């Protein structure tokens, strides 16, 4: 029988690194607000806000200039959203060094797989995603990022925020 007490399990000297997958949606904003309420003011929490922008194929746009403009526009939208998310986290006492923003533009067949690759690279102990609220038939046809992460995450906890 273990003699470890609850106090031993809640040691504050262990770093907690959360990877939070976000986009510009209200659902992502609610997810960040939930985390702010839950982890605000803690000094051993580090949050990486992550957006994956799937790189469109070359033949998706009529010209390379149109493709480049679309990517610039998507990046600008996400930079603005990330700035807002950082402010939410700062407002509850998290400091700049505790918050990282990452916008990754890459080819990917699965956003969920790309998020899990980032989690593995950064060795985050918790992956946080918002649930989009798609119907069962949409999930069957298009898949679900949160569902993929729930079923394929390794060496981390998964938190899905409704």
Helices and strands as residue ranges (DSSP letters): H 6-9, E 16-21, H 26-39, E 45-54, G 58-60, H 64-91, G 96-98, E 99-106, H 111-122, E 126-130, H 136-142, H 145-152, E 157-161
